[in-house]
Structure formats: C-alpha cells, structure tokens
Amino acid sequence: MRSWIPEGRNFAYLNWKQVEALDKERTLLVLPTAAIEQHGHHLPLATDTLINNLLLGRSLEKLRADAPVYALPPICYGKSNEHIGFPGTLSVSAATFMAVIRDLGASLAASGFKKLVLYNTHGGNTSLVDVMARDLRAEFGLRVFFLSGAGGAKFEGLGAQEAKYGFHAGELETSWLLASVPELVDTEAYTVNYIADIERPELLLPENGPATFAWLTRDIAESGVMGDPRPASAEKGERWIAAATEKVVAALEAMLAYENHHKL
C-alpha cells in the first residue's frame, strides 16, 4: 500500500526498547480505520485507505518536530456491507471490526499508553468507531479521541449538491487521488449518481436527519458511484488536501494538549 507516513512517525518501525522509552502520558497514537471496497469504475478499491494514509501523512509532516505523535498501522478492512454485491469489496462484520479495535486498545493500554486517536475515512465505520471510543475509555481508562477524515474542513469550489450528497467516489475523493496517485484513476470511466437532490428535499433523508432510511449502494447506483467525479482535478485535490491537513493538524495539537480531567 502506498504510504505518505513519515518514517520517524511510523509506530511499527520502532523496536520495543524505543517504545518502552516513550513518554506514555504524553504520546498520542493514531489508529487509522478505513476500507477496501468498490469505488465505481474509475477509482481503486483502496481509495479510503489511500486517502487516510495521504491526509494523515501530510498532517504528520506539518506537526512540530517535538510533538510525540505516531501512526499505527491502519485497519484497512471496514464495515462495508453497503457495497456488498460489487466485486472486490472486502467487508467485516460490525462485531469483528469493533473486536479488533477493542483488542488493539487492550494491547496499547497494556503497554502503558494513555492517548489514542481513532482516525476514520470510511463512512460505514463512523458509528462503530464512535461506540468504540467510549468503550475503550470505559474499559481501559484510555483517553480516546475520534477524528473524521478531513477534520471538518470546508472545500472551496465544491458545489452544494456534491458537498451534501457526494458520498462516494465523487469529485472530492477523485480530486484527492488525481493529486496523489493519478495513475490509479481512470478518467475515461466516470459515472454520476446521487442518493438525493438538495433541490427536492424529502422528509426521509439518507443520513444526518431526524428521520432516515437505510440504504445499500446497489439501491441507488449501478456503477457504485454516489456523486459526480467529472469536475475533479489534481489542482482541486492539492487545494483540498491542504484544507484538510490544516484541520487535522489543529485537531492533533488539541488532542496532545488535552488533559485527562477537563471540567467546566
């Protein structure tokens, strides 16, 4: 898998004596969670994992040199059953995904670490990661943080329809890959599908509403795409990578500074 993680911040490149010497109270470990799943006709199965690695790696490069932050090897396989039926999708159950996170949390706690970031770039994992952040806090006393892909960045030039319903393999993801691994993007194979239209609001929403409906990708898009990749470009990708990494860096710095007993 292509990696942008700086070698000096790759936890798996340390030996156990180097790990033993780390300040366990201050060190912040980042566990990436992503997916291997279909991304339409034009993007690779590894899209979510590549984006995770790219944004996290670029962000770690921008951190101050003395910041004790390390990236753990990613959990590449996620809960991707919304994409089952498309060849190449590799999904694990919710129980398996949460069990892996729980066991990794147990291992880190046994090594004496206190701070863990769950950094997620696959929508199908989001609710499970949120649950596990609380569970790891309760079971092991870890101070656990949840950080989502772009860290809440706003993307200048991304249209309202795409910003709201460009869920999968649309302009944003395609632009990020055009800027980083253009050889993996088939620009002749773009397709367009949306799960909803902002111009025709409905009571039942696919996500983020008081009343929602459960969906599978095959209900919506024969090609597997939910969005419009056609306006994507490498220039937009670089600009939007910069916007995302600025937010991720700020979040990591805040997590480093966070004390175990925050009180109002």
DARA-V982858 format. One record per residue. N is the residue number from 1. RES is the residue in one small letter. OMEGA is omega as a letter, one per 20 degrees, with the letter a starting at -180 (* if undefined). D_LAST is the distance of its C-alpha to the last C-alpha in whole Angstrom. Layout:
BEGIN
n/res/omega/d_last
N/RES/OMEGA/D_LAST
N/RES/OMEGA/D_LAST
END
This chain:
BEGIN
n/res/omega/d_last
1/m/r/44
2/r/a/43
3/s/r/40
4/w/a/39
5/i/r/36
6/p/a/37
7/e/a/39
8/g/r/37
9/r/r/34
10/n/a/35
11/f/a/34
12/a/r/38
13/y/r/40
14/l/r/38
15/n/a/40
16/w/r/39
17/k/r/39
18/q/r/37
19/v/r/34
20/e/a/34
21/a/a/34
22/l/r/31
23/d/a/27
24/k/r/26
25/e/a/22
26/r/a/22
27/t/r/25
28/l/r/24
29/l/a/26
30/v/r/27
31/l/r/29
32/p/r/31
33/t/a/31
34/a/a/34
35/a/r/38
36/i/a/41
37/e/a/43
38/q/r/45
39/h/r/44
40/g/a/47
41/h/a/50
42/h/a/49
43/l/a/46
44/p/r/46
45/l/a/45
46/a/a/42
47/t/a/41
48/d/r/37
49/t/r/37
50/l/r/39
51/i/r/36
52/n/a/33
53/n/a/35
54/l/a/36
55/l/r/33
56/l/a/31
57/g/r/34
58/r/r/34
59/s/r/30
60/l/r/31
61/e/a/33
62/k/r/31
63/l/r/28
64/r/a/29
65/a/a/32
66/d/r/29
67/a/a/27
68/p/a/27
69/v/a/27
70/y/r/30
71/a/r/31
72/l/r/32
73/p/a/35
74/p/r/35
75/i/a/35
76/c/a/38
77/y/a/38
78/g/r/36
79/k/a/36
80/s/a/39
81/n/r/41
82/e/a/40
83/h/r/43
84/i/a/45
85/g/r/49
86/f/a/49
87/p/r/51
88/g/r/49
89/t/r/45
90/l/a/44
91/s/r/41
92/v/r/40
93/s/r/38
94/a/a/35
95/a/r/35
96/t/a/37
97/f/a/34
98/m/r/31
99/a/r/33
100/v/r/34
101/i/r/30
102/r/a/30
103/d/r/32
104/l/r/31
105/g/r/28
106/a/r/30
107/s/a/32
108/l/r/29
109/a/r/27
110/a/r/31
111/s/r/31
112/g/a/28
113/f/a/26
114/k/a/22
115/k/a/21
116/l/r/23
117/v/r/23
118/l/a/25
119/y/a/26
120/n/r/28
121/t/r/31
122/h/a/33
123/g/a/32
124/g/r/33
125/n/a/31
126/t/a/28
127/s/a/27
128/l/r/28
129/v/r/26
130/d/r/23
131/v/a/24
132/m/r/25
133/a/r/21
134/r/a/20
135/d/r/23
136/l/r/23
137/r/a/20
138/a/a/21
139/e/a/24
140/f/a/24
141/g/r/20
142/l/r/21
143/r/a/18
144/v/r/19
145/f/r/19
146/f/r/21
147/l/a/23
148/s/r/25
149/g/a/28
150/a/r/28
151/g/r/24
152/g/a/24
153/a/r/27
154/k/a/29
155/f/a/33
156/e/r/35
157/g/r/38
158/l/a/37
159/g/a/39
160/a/r/37
161/q/a/39
162/e/r/38
163/a/a/35
164/k/a/34
165/y/r/37
166/g/a/38
167/f/a/37
168/h/r/39
169/a/r/42
170/g/a/41
171/e/a/41
172/l/a/38
173/e/a/39
174/t/r/42
175/s/r/42
176/w/a/39
177/l/r/42
178/l/a/45
179/a/a/43
180/s/r/43
181/v/a/45
182/p/a/48
183/e/r/51
184/l/a/49
185/v/r/49
186/d/a/52
187/t/r/52
188/e/a/55
189/a/a/53
190/y/r/50
191/t/a/50
192/v/r/48
193/n/r/46
194/y/r/43
195/i/a/41
196/a/a/41
197/d/a/41
198/i/r/39
199/e/r/42
200/r/a/42
201/p/r/39
202/e/r/39
203/l/a/37
204/l/a/37
205/l/r/35
206/p/a/36
207/e/r/32
208/n/r/29
209/g/r/30
210/p/r/29
211/a/a/33
212/t/r/34
213/f/r/37
214/a/a/38
215/w/r/40
216/l/a/42
217/t/a/43
218/r/r/47
219/d/a/46
220/i/a/46
221/a/r/47
222/e/a/50
223/s/a/50
224/g/a/46
225/v/r/45
226/m/a/42
227/g/a/42
228/d/a/44
229/p/a/45
230/r/r/48
231/p/a/46
232/a/r/44
233/s/r/45
234/a/r/44
235/e/r/43
236/k/a/41
237/g/r/40
238/e/a/39
239/r/a/37
240/w/r/35
241/i/r/35
242/a/r/33
243/a/a/31
244/a/a/30
245/t/r/29
246/e/r/28
247/k/a/25
248/v/r/25
249/v/r/25
250/a/r/22
251/a/r/20
252/l/r/22
253/e/r/21
254/a/r/17
255/m/r/17
256/l/a/19
257/a/a/16
258/y/r/14
259/e/a/13
260/n/a/13
261/h/r/10
262/h/r/7
263/k/r/4
264/l/*/0
END
